[in-house]
Amino acid sequence: MNELKKEDLLKVLGDEGFAQELTTTKTLLISNRDSMFVTGFVLSNENGDVAIVDKSSVRWLNQDKFWDLMHGKQESLINSCN
């Protein structure tokens, strides 16, 4: 596999804003550290709904489901603080 390069990732993500910088940095760190490579994409709309595309599969998630996937269910977080 070809080594991932920051400039290649930024071409896909668009302008070099704060979120793009964090996404690129984390992607490169994980790729290099764990010998992982890109196999798909995450697409988002202006409402926060997401399509995760990997090889021939697509997973559609609304904003709340995607938040839970990435951050854990809010009830679980609240209960763990009590």
mmCIF file of the N, C-alpha and C atoms, coordinates in Angstrom:
data_MODEL
# 
_entry.id   MODEL 
# 
loop_
_atom_site.group_PDB 
_atom_site.id 
_atom_site.type_symbol 
_atom_site.label_atom_id 
_atom_site.label_alt_id 
_atom_site.label_comp_id 
_atom_site.label_asym_id 
_atom_site.label_entity_id 
_atom_site.label_seq_id 
_atom_site.pdbx_PDB_ins_code 
_atom_site.Cartn_x 
_atom_site.Cartn_y 
_atom_site.Cartn_z 
_atom_site.occupancy 
_atom_site.B_iso_or_equiv 
_atom_site.pdbx_formal_charge 
_atom_site.auth_seq_id 
_atom_site.auth_comp_id 
_atom_site.auth_asym_id 
_atom_site.auth_atom_id 
_atom_site.pdbx_PDB_model_num 
ATOM 1   N N  . MET A 1 1  ? 0.825   -1.191 0.000  1.00 0.00 ? 1  MET A N  1 
ATOM 2   C CA . MET A 1 1  ? 0.000   0.000  0.000  1.00 0.00 ? 1  MET A CA 1 
ATOM 3   C C  . MET A 1 1  ? 0.867   1.250  0.000  1.00 0.00 ? 1  MET A C  1 
ATOM 4   N N  . ASN A 1 2  ? 0.383   2.271  -0.657 1.00 0.00 ? 2  ASN A N  1 
ATOM 5   C CA . ASN A 1 2  ? 1.083   3.547  -0.657 1.00 0.00 ? 2  ASN A CA 1 
ATOM 6   C C  . ASN A 1 2  ? 0.922   4.229  0.692  1.00 0.00 ? 2  ASN A C  1 
ATOM 7   N N  . GLU A 1 3  ? 1.960   4.933  1.105  1.00 0.00 ? 3  GLU A N  1 
ATOM 8   C CA . GLU A 1 3  ? 1.905   5.681  2.354  1.00 0.00 ? 3  GLU A CA 1 
ATOM 9   C C  . GLU A 1 3  ? 0.943   6.866  2.212  1.00 0.00 ? 3  GLU A C  1 
ATOM 10  N N  . LEU A 1 4  ? 0.106   7.063  3.224  1.00 0.00 ? 4  LEU A N  1 
ATOM 11  C CA . LEU A 1 4  ? -0.786  8.220  3.215  1.00 0.00 ? 4  LEU A CA 1 
ATOM 12  C C  . LEU A 1 4  ? 0.007   9.493  3.398  1.00 0.00 ? 4  LEU A C  1 
ATOM 13  N N  . LYS A 1 5  ? -0.403  10.537 2.694  1.00 0.00 ? 5  LYS A N  1 
ATOM 14  C CA . LYS A 1 5  ? 0.246   11.833 2.816  1.00 0.00 ? 5  LYS A CA 1 
ATOM 15  C C  . LYS A 1 5  ? -0.802  12.870 3.173  1.00 0.00 ? 5  LYS A C  1 
ATOM 16  N N  . LYS A 1 6  ? -0.400  13.808 4.014  1.00 0.00 ? 6  LYS A N  1 
ATOM 17  C CA . LYS A 1 6  ? -1.315  14.852 4.474  1.00 0.00 ? 6  LYS A CA 1 
ATOM 18  C C  . LYS A 1 6  ? -1.950  15.602 3.315  1.00 0.00 ? 6  LYS A C  1 
ATOM 19  N N  . GLU A 1 7  ? -1.166  15.966 2.338  1.00 0.00 ? 7  GLU A N  1 
ATOM 20  C CA . GLU A 1 7  ? -1.712  16.755 1.219  1.00 0.00 ? 7  GLU A CA 1 
ATOM 21  C C  . GLU A 1 7  ? -2.760  15.967 0.424  1.00 0.00 ? 7  GLU A C  1 
ATOM 22  N N  . ASP A 1 8  ? -2.596  14.647 0.343  1.00 0.00 ? 8  ASP A N  1 
ATOM 23  C CA . ASP A 1 8  ? -3.596  13.827 -0.349 1.00 0.00 ? 8  ASP A CA 1 
ATOM 24  C C  . ASP A 1 8  ? -4.914  13.785 0.429  1.00 0.00 ? 8  ASP A C  1 
ATOM 25  N N  . LEU A 1 9  ? -4.816  13.657 1.748  1.00 0.00 ? 9  LEU A N  1 
ATOM 26  C CA . LEU A 1 9  ? -6.020  13.655 2.572  1.00 0.00 ? 9  LEU A CA 1 
ATOM 27  C C  . LEU A 1 9  ? -6.737  14.993 2.502  1.00 0.00 ? 9  LEU A C  1 
ATOM 28  N N  . LEU A 1 10 ? -5.983  16.083 2.513  1.00 0.00 ? 10 LEU A N  1 
ATOM 29  C CA . LEU A 1 10 ? -6.593  17.414 2.459  1.00 0.00 ? 10 LEU A CA 1 
ATOM 30  C C  . LEU A 1 10 ? -7.282  17.663 1.120  1.00 0.00 ? 10 LEU A C  1 
ATOM 31  N N  . LYS A 1 11 ? -6.810  17.040 0.056  1.00 0.00 ? 11 LYS A N  1 
ATOM 32  C CA . LYS A 1 11 ? -7.486  17.166 -1.241 1.00 0.00 ? 11 LYS A CA 1 
ATOM 33  C C  . LYS A 1 11 ? -8.908  16.617 -1.155 1.00 0.00 ? 11 LYS A C  1 
ATOM 34  N N  . VAL A 1 12 ? -9.073  15.531 -0.418 1.00 0.00 ? 12 VAL A N  1 
ATOM 35  C CA . VAL A 1 12 ? -10.388 14.920 -0.274 1.00 0.00 ? 12 VAL A CA 1 
ATOM 36  C C  . VAL A 1 12 ? -11.265 15.740 0.678  1.00 0.00 ? 12 VAL A C  1 
ATOM 37  N N  . LEU A 1 13 ? -10.679 16.246 1.765  1.00 0.00 ? 13 LEU A N  1 
ATOM 38  C CA . LEU A 1 13 ? -11.446 16.950 2.787  1.00 0.00 ? 13 LEU A CA 1 
ATOM 39  C C  . LEU A 1 13 ? -11.807 18.380 2.410  1.00 0.00 ? 13 LEU A C  1 
ATOM 40  N N  . GLY A 1 14 ? -11.109 18.971 1.493  1.00 0.00 ? 14 GLY A N  1 
ATOM 41  C CA . GLY A 1 14 ? -11.403 20.353 1.124  1.00 0.00 ? 14 GLY A CA 1 
ATOM 42  C C  . GLY A 1 14 ? -10.472 21.325 1.824  1.00 0.00 ? 14 GLY A C  1 
ATOM 43  N N  . ASP A 1 15 ? -10.994 22.532 2.104  1.00 0.00 ? 15 ASP A N  1 
ATOM 44  C CA . ASP A 1 15 ? -10.121 23.573 2.662  1.00 0.00 ? 15 ASP A CA 1 
ATOM 45  C C  . ASP A 1 15 ? -9.515  23.148 3.990  1.00 0.00 ? 15 ASP A C  1 
ATOM 46  N N  . GLU A 1 16 ? -8.399  23.762 4.325  1.00 0.00 ? 16 GLU A N  1 
ATOM 47  C CA . GLU A 1 16 ? -7.604  23.338 5.476  1.00 0.00 ? 16 GLU A CA 1 
ATOM 48  C C  . GLU A 1 16 ? -8.059  24.063 6.740  1.00 0.00 ? 16 GLU A C  1 
ATOM 49  N N  . GLY A 1 17 ? -9.264  23.733 7.212  1.00 0.00 ? 17 GLY A N  1 
ATOM 50  C CA . GLY A 1 17 ? -9.781  24.303 8.443  1.00 0.00 ? 17 GLY A CA 1 
ATOM 51  C C  . GLY A 1 17 ? -9.355  23.484 9.641  1.00 0.00 ? 17 GLY A C  1 
ATOM 52  N N  . PHE A 1 18 ? -9.802  23.919 10.821 1.00 0.00 ? 18 PHE A N  1 
ATOM 53  C CA . PHE A 1 18 ? -9.425  23.262 12.075 1.00 0.00 ? 18 PHE A CA 1 
ATOM 54  C C  . PHE A 1 18 ? -9.856  21.796 12.105 1.00 0.00 ? 18 PHE A C  1 
ATOM 55  N N  . ALA A 1 19 ? -11.111 21.520 11.737 1.00 0.00 ? 19 ALA A N  1 
ATOM 56  C CA . ALA A 1 19 ? -11.610 20.137 11.758 1.00 0.00 ? 19 ALA A CA 1 
ATOM 57  C C  . ALA A 1 19 ? -10.834 19.267 10.776 1.00 0.00 ? 19 ALA A C  1 
ATOM 58  N N  . GLN A 1 20 ? -10.548 19.802 9.596  1.00 0.00 ? 20 GLN A N  1 
ATOM 59  C CA . GLN A 1 20 ? -9.796  19.035 8.609  1.00 0.00 ? 20 GLN A CA 1 
ATOM 60  C C  . GLN A 1 20 ? -8.385  18.732 9.118  1.00 0.00 ? 20 GLN A C  1 
ATOM 61  N N  . GLU A 1 21 ? -7.796  19.686 9.806  1.00 0.00 ? 21 GLU A N  1 
ATOM 62  C CA . GLU A 1 21 ? -6.446  19.483 10.353 1.00 0.00 ? 21 GLU A CA 1 
ATOM 63  C C  . GLU A 1 21 ? -6.456  18.365 11.395 1.00 0.00 ? 21 GLU A C  1 
ATOM 64  N N  . LEU A 1 22 ? -7.438  18.368 12.289 1.00 0.00 ? 22 LEU A N  1 
ATOM 65  C CA . LEU A 1 22 ? -7.535  17.311 13.301 1.00 0.00 ? 22 LEU A CA 1 
ATOM 66  C C  . LEU A 1 22 ? -7.791  15.953 12.662 1.00 0.00 ? 22 LEU A C  1 
ATOM 67  N N  . THR A 1 23 ? -8.708  15.905 11.706 1.00 0.00 ? 23 THR A N  1 
ATOM 68  C CA . THR A 1 23 ? -9.026  14.645 11.026 1.00 0.00 ? 23 THR A CA 1 
ATOM 69  C C  . THR A 1 23 ? -7.799  14.095 10.314 1.00 0.00 ? 23 THR A C  1 
ATOM 70  N N  . THR A 1 24 ? -7.090  14.952 9.624  1.00 0.00 ? 24 THR A N  1 
ATOM 71  C CA . THR A 1 24 ? -5.885  14.539 8.902  1.00 0.00 ? 24 THR A CA 1 
ATOM 72  C C  . THR A 1 24 ? -4.816  14.041 9.863  1.00 0.00 ? 24 THR A C  1 
ATOM 73  N N  . THR A 1 25 ? -4.569  14.771 10.929 1.00 0.00 ? 25 THR A N  1 
ATOM 74  C CA . THR A 1 25 ? -3.542  14.399 11.910 1.00 0.00 ? 25 THR A CA 1 
ATOM 75  C C  . THR A 1 25 ? -3.861  13.051 12.544 1.00 0.00 ? 25 THR A C  1 
ATOM 76  N N  . LYS A 1 26 ? -5.111  12.860 12.968 1.00 0.00 ? 26 LYS A N  1 
ATOM 77  C CA . LYS A 1 26 ? -5.492  11.591 13.594 1.00 0.00 ? 26 LYS A CA 1 
ATOM 78  C C  . LYS A 1 26 ? -5.420  10.436 12.597 1.00 0.00 ? 26 LYS A C  1 
ATOM 79  N N  . THR A 1 27 ? -5.847  10.674 11.363 1.00 0.00 ? 27 THR A N  1 
ATOM 80  C CA . THR A 1 27 ? -5.807  9.630  10.336 1.00 0.00 ? 27 THR A CA 1 
ATOM 81  C C  . THR A 1 27 ? -4.376  9.189  10.070 1.00 0.00 ? 27 THR A C  1 
ATOM 82  N N  . LEU A 1 28 ? -3.470  10.136 9.920  1.00 0.00 ? 28 LEU A N  1 
ATOM 83  C CA . LEU A 1 28 ? -2.065  9.798  9.673  1.00 0.00 ? 28 LEU A CA 1 
ATOM 84  C C  . LEU A 1 28 ? -1.442  9.074  10.861 1.00 0.00 ? 28 LEU A C  1 
ATOM 85  N N  . LEU A 1 29 ? -1.759  9.509  12.067 1.00 0.00 ? 29 LEU A N  1 
ATOM 86  C CA . LEU A 1 29 ? -1.237  8.861  13.273 1.00 0.00 ? 29 LEU A CA 1 
ATOM 87  C C  . LEU A 1 29 ? -1.661  7.394  13.330 1.00 0.00 ? 29 LEU A C  1 
ATOM 88  N N  . ILE A 1 30 ? -2.964  7.158  13.158 1.00 0.00 ? 30 ILE A N  1 
ATOM 89  C CA . ILE A 1 30 ? -3.485  5.787  13.230 1.00 0.00 ? 30 ILE A CA 1 
ATOM 90  C C  . ILE A 1 30 ? -2.939  4.936  12.084 1.00 0.00 ? 30 ILE A C  1 
ATOM 91  N N  . SER A 1 31 ? -2.900  5.494  10.886 1.00 0.00 ? 31 SER A N  1 
ATOM 92  C CA . SER A 1 31 ? -2.405  4.755  9.726  1.00 0.00 ? 31 SER A CA 1 
ATOM 93  C C  . SER A 1 31 ? -0.964  4.313  9.927  1.00 0.00 ? 31 SER A C  1 
ATOM 94  N N  . ASN A 1 32 ? -0.130  5.226  10.360 1.00 0.00 ? 32 ASN A N  1 
ATOM 95  C CA . ASN A 1 32 ? 1.290   4.908  10.553 1.00 0.00 ? 32 ASN A CA 1 
ATOM 96  C C  . ASN A 1 32 ? 1.519   3.991  11.748 1.00 0.00 ? 32 ASN A C  1 
ATOM 97  N N  . ARG A 1 33 ? 0.835   4.251  12.843 1.00 0.00 ? 33 ARG A N  1 
ATOM 98  C CA . ARG A 1 33 ? 1.034   3.474  14.064 1.00 0.00 ? 33 ARG A CA 1 
ATOM 99  C C  . ARG A 1 33 ? 0.535   2.045  13.923 1.00 0.00 ? 33 ARG A C  1 
ATOM 100 N N  . ASP A 1 34 ? -0.644  1.873  13.304 1.00 0.00 ? 34 ASP A N  1 
ATOM 101 C CA . ASP A 1 34 ? -1.304  0.569  13.278 1.00 0.00 ? 34 ASP A CA 1 
ATOM 102 C C  . ASP A 1 34 ? -1.307  -0.104 11.905 1.00 0.00 ? 34 ASP A C  1 
ATOM 103 N N  . SER A 1 35 ? -0.548  0.435  10.975 1.00 0.00 ? 35 SER A N  1 
ATOM 104 C CA . SER A 1 35 ? -0.477  -0.115 9.610  1.00 0.00 ? 35 SER A CA 1 
ATOM 105 C C  . SER A 1 35 ? -1.867  -0.266 8.995  1.00 0.00 ? 35 SER A C  1 
ATOM 106 N N  . MET A 1 36 ? -2.680  0.770  9.117  1.00 0.00 ? 36 MET A N  1 
ATOM 107 C CA . MET A 1 36 ? -4.029  0.759  8.555  1.00 0.00 ? 36 MET A CA 1 
ATOM 108 C C  . MET A 1 36 ? -4.063  1.632  7.308  1.00 0.00 ? 36 MET A C  1 
ATOM 109 N N  . PHE A 1 37 ? -5.061  1.397  6.467  1.00 0.00 ? 37 PHE A N  1 
ATOM 110 C CA . PHE A 1 37 ? -5.176  2.167  5.241  1.00 0.00 ? 37 PHE A CA 1 
ATOM 111 C C  . PHE A 1 37 ? -6.631  2.515  4.975  1.00 0.00 ? 37 PHE A C  1 
ATOM 112 N N  . VAL A 1 38 ? -6.844  3.481  4.122  1.00 0.00 ? 38 VAL A N  1 
ATOM 113 C CA . VAL A 1 38 ? -8.184  3.957  3.792  1.00 0.00 ? 38 VAL A CA 1 
ATOM 114 C C  . VAL A 1 38 ? -8.882  2.928  2.912  1.00 0.00 ? 38 VAL A C  1 
ATOM 115 N N  . THR A 1 39 ? -10.101 2.557  3.313  1.00 0.00 ? 39 THR A N  1 
ATOM 116 C CA . THR A 1 39 ? -10.900 1.634  2.507  1.00 0.00 ? 39 THR A CA 1 
ATOM 117 C C  . THR A 1 39 ? -12.256 2.225  2.147  1.00 0.00 ? 39 THR A C  1 
ATOM 118 N N  . GLY A 1 40 ? -12.542 3.421  2.647  1.00 0.00 ? 40 GLY A N  1 
ATOM 119 C CA . GLY A 1 40 ? -13.842 4.023  2.377  1.00 0.00 ? 40 GLY A CA 1 
ATOM 120 C C  . GLY A 1 40 ? -13.872 5.489  2.751  1.00 0.00 ? 40 GLY A C  1 
ATOM 121 N N  . PHE A 1 41 ? -15.091 6.010  2.869  1.00 0.00 ? 41 PHE A N  1 
ATOM 122 C CA . PHE A 1 41 ? -15.293 7.427  3.152  1.00 0.00 ? 41 PHE A CA 1 
ATOM 123 C C  . PHE A 1 41 ? -16.485 7.608  4.078  1.00 0.00 ? 41 PHE A C  1 
ATOM 124 N N  . VAL A 1 42 ? -16.506 8.728  4.785  1.00 0.00 ? 42 VAL A N  1 
ATOM 125 C CA . VAL A 1 42 ? -17.660 9.149  5.566  1.00 0.00 ? 42 VAL A CA 1 
ATOM 126 C C  . VAL A 1 42 ? -18.175 10.424 4.937  1.00 0.00 ? 42 VAL A C  1 
ATOM 127 N N  . LEU A 1 43 ? -19.452 10.405 4.551  1.00 0.00 ? 43 LEU A N  1 
ATOM 128 C CA . LEU A 1 43 ? -20.086 11.569 3.936  1.00 0.00 ? 43 LEU A CA 1 
ATOM 129 C C  . LEU A 1 43 ? -21.087 12.155 4.916  1.00 0.00 ? 43 LEU A C  1 
ATOM 130 N N  . SER A 1 44 ? -21.136 13.480 5.009  1.00 0.00 ? 44 SER A N  1 
ATOM 131 C CA . SER A 1 44 ? -22.064 14.154 5.923  1.00 0.00 ? 44 SER A CA 1 
ATOM 132 C C  . SER A 1 44 ? -22.861 15.198 5.171  1.00 0.00 ? 44 SER A C  1 
ATOM 133 N N  . ASN A 1 45 ? -24.111 15.395 5.608  1.00 0.00 ? 45 ASN A N  1 
ATOM 134 C CA . ASN A 1 45 ? -24.886 16.489 5.039  1.00 0.00 ? 45 ASN A CA 1 
ATOM 135 C C  . ASN A 1 45 ? -24.981 17.629 6.054  1.00 0.00 ? 45 ASN A C  1 
ATOM 136 N N  . GLU A 1 46 ? -25.623 18.708 5.677  1.00 0.00 ? 46 GLU A N  1 
ATOM 137 C CA . GLU A 1 46 ? -25.682 19.892 6.540  1.00 0.00 ? 46 GLU A CA 1 
ATOM 138 C C  . GLU A 1 46 ? -26.507 19.654 7.801  1.00 0.00 ? 46 GLU A C  1 
ATOM 139 N N  . ASN A 1 47 ? -27.316 18.603 7.836  1.00 0.00 ? 47 ASN A N  1 
ATOM 140 C CA . ASN A 1 47 ? -28.108 18.264 9.030  1.00 0.00 ? 47 ASN A CA 1 
ATOM 141 C C  . ASN A 1 47 ? -27.359 17.353 9.995  1.00 0.00 ? 47 ASN A C  1 
ATOM 142 N N  . GLY A 1 48 ? -26.163 16.897 9.612  1.00 0.00 ? 48 GLY A N  1 
ATOM 143 C CA . GLY A 1 48 ? -25.392 16.002 10.466 1.00 0.00 ? 48 GLY A CA 1 
ATOM 144 C C  . GLY A 1 48 ? -25.650 14.532 10.211 1.00 0.00 ? 48 GLY A C  1 
ATOM 145 N N  . ASP A 1 49 ? -26.490 14.221 9.216  1.00 0.00 ? 49 ASP A N  1 
ATOM 146 C CA . ASP A 1 49 ? -26.701 12.824 8.843  1.00 0.00 ? 49 ASP A CA 1 
ATOM 147 C C  . ASP A 1 49 ? -25.464 12.320 8.102  1.00 0.00 ? 49 ASP A C  1 
ATOM 148 N N  . VAL A 1 50 ? -25.202 11.018 8.217  1.00 0.00 ? 50 VAL A N  1 
ATOM 149 C CA . VAL A 1 50 ? -23.942 10.476 7.731  1.00 0.00 ? 50 VAL A CA 1 
ATOM 150 C C  . VAL A 1 50 ? -24.167 9.206  6.921  1.00 0.00 ? 50 VAL A C  1 
ATOM 151 N N  . ALA A 1 51 ? -23.361 9.024  5.895  1.00 0.00 ? 51 ALA A N  1 
ATOM 152 C CA . ALA A 1 51 ? -23.260 7.763  5.171  1.00 0.00 ? 51 ALA A CA 1 
ATOM 153 C C  . ALA A 1 51 ? -21.808 7.291  5.291  1.00 0.00 ? 51 ALA A C  1 
ATOM 154 N N  . ILE A 1 52 ? -21.624 6.112  5.853  1.00 0.00 ? 52 ILE A N  1 
ATOM 155 C CA . ILE A 1 52 ? -20.294 5.517  5.956  1.00 0.00 ? 52 ILE A CA 1 
ATOM 156 C C  . ILE A 1 52 ? -20.192 4.502  4.831  1.00 0.00 ? 52 ILE A C  1 
ATOM 157 N N  . VAL A 1 53 ? -19.277 4.752  3.892  1.00 0.00 ? 53 VAL A N  1 
ATOM 158 C CA . VAL A 1 53 ? -19.115 3.907  2.711  1.00 0.00 ? 53 VAL A CA 1 
ATOM 159 C C  . VAL A 1 53 ? -17.787 3.160  2.848  1.00 0.00 ? 53 VAL A C  1 
ATOM 160 N N  . ASP A 1 54 ? -17.855 1.826  2.859  1.00 0.00 ? 54 ASP A N  1 
ATOM 161 C CA . ASP A 1 54 ? -16.645 1.012  2.965  1.00 0.00 ? 54 ASP A CA 1 
ATOM 162 C C  . ASP A 1 54 ? -16.786 -0.178 2.031  1.00 0.00 ? 54 ASP A C  1 
ATOM 163 N N  . LYS A 1 55 ? -15.922 -0.215 1.044  1.00 0.00 ? 55 LYS A N  1 
ATOM 164 C CA . LYS A 1 55 ? -15.973 -1.233 -0.006 1.00 0.00 ? 55 LYS A CA 1 
ATOM 165 C C  . LYS A 1 55 ? -17.358 -1.200 -0.641 1.00 0.00 ? 55 LYS A C  1 
ATOM 166 N N  . SER A 1 56 ? -18.121 -2.270 -0.588 1.00 0.00 ? 56 SER A N  1 
ATOM 167 C CA . SER A 1 56 ? -19.431 -2.267 -1.247 1.00 0.00 ? 56 SER A CA 1 
ATOM 168 C C  . SER A 1 56 ? -20.583 -1.993 -0.277 1.00 0.00 ? 56 SER A C  1 
ATOM 169 N N  . SER A 1 57 ? -20.264 -1.686 0.966  1.00 0.00 ? 57 SER A N  1 
ATOM 170 C CA . SER A 1 57 ? -21.309 -1.481 1.970  1.00 0.00 ? 57 SER A CA 1 
ATOM 171 C C  . SER A 1 57 ? -21.482 -0.007 2.305  1.00 0.00 ? 57 SER A C  1 
ATOM 172 N N  . VAL A 1 58 ? -22.739 0.346  2.654  1.00 0.00 ? 58 VAL A N  1 
ATOM 173 C CA . VAL A 1 58 ? -23.046 1.705  3.101  1.00 0.00 ? 58 VAL A CA 1 
ATOM 174 C C  . VAL A 1 58 ? -23.885 1.607  4.360  1.00 0.00 ? 58 VAL A C  1 
ATOM 175 N N  . ARG A 1 59 ? -23.534 2.378  5.370  1.00 0.00 ? 59 ARG A N  1 
ATOM 176 C CA . ARG A 1 59 ? -24.322 2.457  6.594  1.00 0.00 ? 59 ARG A CA 1 
ATOM 177 C C  . ARG A 1 59 ? -24.812 3.890  6.723  1.00 0.00 ? 59 ARG A C  1 
ATOM 178 N N  . TRP A 1 60 ? -26.148 4.072  6.794  1.00 0.00 ? 60 TRP A N  1 
ATOM 179 C CA . TRP A 1 60 ? -26.769 5.379  6.917  1.00 0.00 ? 60 TRP A CA 1 
ATOM 180 C C  . TRP A 1 60 ? -27.106 5.637  8.380  1.00 0.00 ? 60 TRP A C  1 
ATOM 181 N N  . LEU A 1 61 ? -26.680 6.783  8.907  1.00 0.00 ? 61 LEU A N  1 
ATOM 182 C CA . LEU A 1 61 ? -26.958 7.121  10.300 1.00 0.00 ? 61 LEU A CA 1 
ATOM 183 C C  . LEU A 1 61 ? -27.453 8.558  10.391 1.00 0.00 ? 61 LEU A C  1 
ATOM 184 N N  . ASN A 1 62 ? -28.494 8.766  11.224 1.00 0.00 ? 62 ASN A N  1 
ATOM 185 C CA . ASN A 1 62 ? -28.888 10.148 11.461 1.00 0.00 ? 62 ASN A CA 1 
ATOM 186 C C  . ASN A 1 62 ? -27.902 10.774 12.446 1.00 0.00 ? 62 ASN A C  1 
ATOM 187 N N  . GLN A 1 63 ? -28.031 12.046 12.687 1.00 0.00 ? 63 GLN A N  1 
ATOM 188 C CA . GLN A 1 63 ? -27.075 12.774 13.522 1.00 0.00 ? 63 GLN A CA 1 
ATOM 189 C C  . GLN A 1 63 ? -26.936 12.158 14.917 1.00 0.00 ? 63 GLN A C  1 
ATOM 190 N N  . ASP A 1 64 ? -28.048 11.803 15.541 1.00 0.00 ? 64 ASP A N  1 
ATOM 191 C CA . ASP A 1 64 ? -28.005 11.240 16.896 1.00 0.00 ? 64 ASP A CA 1 
ATOM 192 C C  . ASP A 1 64 ? -27.311 9.883  16.933 1.00 0.00 ? 64 ASP A C  1 
ATOM 193 N N  . LYS A 1 65 ? -27.617 9.021  15.971 1.00 0.00 ? 65 LYS A N  1 
ATOM 194 C CA . LYS A 1 65 ? -26.986 7.695  15.920 1.00 0.00 ? 65 LYS A CA 1 
ATOM 195 C C  . LYS A 1 65 ? -25.474 7.814  15.678 1.00 0.00 ? 65 LYS A C  1 
ATOM 196 N N  . PHE A 1 66 ? -25.091 8.753  14.820 1.00 0.00 ? 66 PHE A N  1 
ATOM 197 C CA . PHE A 1 66 ? -23.662 8.946  14.555 1.00 0.00 ? 66 PHE A CA 1 
ATOM 198 C C  . PHE A 1 66 ? -22.958 9.471  15.805 1.00 0.00 ? 66 PHE A C  1 
ATOM 199 N N  . TRP A 1 67 ? -23.595 10.397 16.522 1.00 0.00 ? 67 TRP A N  1 
ATOM 200 C CA . TRP A 1 67 ? -23.022 10.914 17.768 1.00 0.00 ? 67 TRP A CA 1 
ATOM 201 C C  . TRP A 1 67 ? -22.805 9.762  18.747 1.00 0.00 ? 67 TRP A C  1 
ATOM 202 N N  . ASP A 1 68 ? -23.825 8.904  18.902 1.00 0.00 ? 68 ASP A N  1 
ATOM 203 C CA . ASP A 1 68 ? -23.705 7.765  19.804 1.00 0.00 ? 68 ASP A CA 1 
ATOM 204 C C  . ASP A 1 68 ? -22.568 6.833  19.382 1.00 0.00 ? 68 ASP A C  1 
ATOM 205 N N  . LEU A 1 69 ? -22.435 6.595  18.091 1.00 0.00 ? 69 LEU A N  1 
ATOM 206 C CA . LEU A 1 69 ? -21.369 5.735  17.589 1.00 0.00 ? 69 LEU A CA 1 
ATOM 207 C C  . LEU A 1 69 ? -19.992 6.302  17.933 1.00 0.00 ? 69 LEU A C  1 
ATOM 208 N N  . MET A 1 70 ? -19.828 7.589  17.741 1.00 0.00 ? 70 MET A N  1 
ATOM 209 C CA . MET A 1 70 ? -18.514 8.208  17.922 1.00 0.00 ? 70 MET A CA 1 
ATOM 210 C C  . MET A 1 70 ? -18.195 8.557  19.380 1.00 0.00 ? 70 MET A C  1 
ATOM 211 N N  . HIS A 1 71 ? -19.229 8.848  20.173 1.00 0.00 ? 71 HIS A N  1 
ATOM 212 C CA . HIS A 1 71 ? -18.991 9.353  21.527 1.00 0.00 ? 71 HIS A CA 1 
ATOM 213 C C  . HIS A 1 71 ? -19.615 8.509  22.629 1.00 0.00 ? 71 HIS A C  1 
ATOM 214 N N  . GLY A 1 72 ? -20.395 7.512  22.282 1.00 0.00 ? 72 GLY A N  1 
ATOM 215 C CA . GLY A 1 72 ? -21.108 6.718  23.278 1.00 0.00 ? 72 GLY A CA 1 
ATOM 216 C C  . GLY A 1 72 ? -22.460 7.341  23.581 1.00 0.00 ? 72 GLY A C  1 
ATOM 217 N N  . LYS A 1 73 ? -23.369 6.517  23.999 1.00 0.00 ? 73 LYS A N  1 
ATOM 218 C CA . LYS A 1 73 ? -24.706 7.017  24.317 1.00 0.00 ? 73 LYS A CA 1 
ATOM 219 C C  . LYS A 1 73 ? -24.629 7.964  25.500 1.00 0.00 ? 73 LYS A C  1 
ATOM 220 N N  . GLN A 1 74 ? -25.364 9.060  25.416 1.00 0.00 ? 74 GLN A N  1 
ATOM 221 C CA . GLN A 1 74 ? -25.316 10.069 26.462 1.00 0.00 ? 74 GLN A CA 1 
ATOM 222 C C  . GLN A 1 74 ? -25.800 9.527  27.800 1.00 0.00 ? 74 GLN A C  1 
ATOM 223 N N  . GLU A 1 75 ? -26.811 8.638  27.810 1.00 0.00 ? 75 GLU A N  1 
ATOM 224 C CA . GLU A 1 75 ? -27.277 8.084  29.069 1.00 0.00 ? 75 GLU A CA 1 
ATOM 225 C C  . GLU A 1 75 ? -26.159 7.326  29.782 1.00 0.00 ? 75 GLU A C  1 
ATOM 226 N N  . SER A 1 76 ? -25.355 6.584  29.006 1.00 0.00 ? 76 SER A N  1 
ATOM 227 C CA . SER A 1 76 ? -24.250 5.827  29.581 1.00 0.00 ? 76 SER A CA 1 
ATOM 228 C C  . SER A 1 76 ? -23.227 6.757  30.213 1.00 0.00 ? 76 SER A C  1 
ATOM 229 N N  . LEU A 1 77 ? -22.972 7.870  29.554 1.00 0.00 ? 77 LEU A N  1 
ATOM 230 C CA . LEU A 1 77 ? -22.010 8.816  30.088 1.00 0.00 ? 77 LEU A CA 1 
ATOM 231 C C  . LEU A 1 77 ? -22.533 9.473  31.374 1.00 0.00 ? 77 LEU A C  1 
ATOM 232 N N  . ILE A 1 78 ? -23.821 9.808  31.386 1.00 0.00 ? 78 ILE A N  1 
ATOM 233 C CA . ILE A 1 78 ? -24.421 10.435 32.563 1.00 0.00 ? 78 ILE A CA 1 
ATOM 234 C C  . ILE A 1 78 ? -24.417 9.458  33.722 1.00 0.00 ? 78 ILE A C  1 
ATOM 235 N N  . ASN A 1 79 ? -24.809 8.208  33.484 1.00 0.00 ? 79 ASN A N  1 
ATOM 236 C CA . ASN A 1 79 ? -24.846 7.213  34.543 1.00 0.00 ? 79 ASN A CA 1 
ATOM 237 C C  . ASN A 1 79 ? -23.469 6.910  35.106 1.00 0.00 ? 79 ASN A C  1 
ATOM 238 N N  . SER A 1 80 ? -22.440 6.970  34.271 1.00 0.00 ? 80 SER A N  1 
ATOM 239 C CA . SER A 1 80 ? -21.096 6.664  34.760 1.00 0.00 ? 80 SER A CA 1 
ATOM 240 C C  . SER A 1 80 ? -20.560 7.784  35.657 1.00 0.00 ? 80 SER A C  1 
ATOM 241 N N  . CYS A 1 81 ? -21.155 8.956  35.597 1.00 0.00 ? 81 CYS A N  1 
ATOM 242 C CA . CYS A 1 81 ? -20.710 10.074 36.437 1.00 0.00 ? 81 CYS A CA 1 
ATOM 243 C C  . CYS A 1 81 ? -21.391 10.057 37.789 1.00 0.00 ? 81 CYS A C  1 
ATOM 244 N N  . ASN A 1 82 ? -22.458 9.290  37.947 1.00 0.00 ? 82 ASN A N  1 
ATOM 245 C CA . ASN A 1 82 ? -23.203 9.262  39.226 1.00 0.00 ? 82 ASN A CA 1 
ATOM 246 C C  . ASN A 1 82 ? -22.635 8.239  40.166 1.00 0.00 ? 82 ASN A C  1 
# 
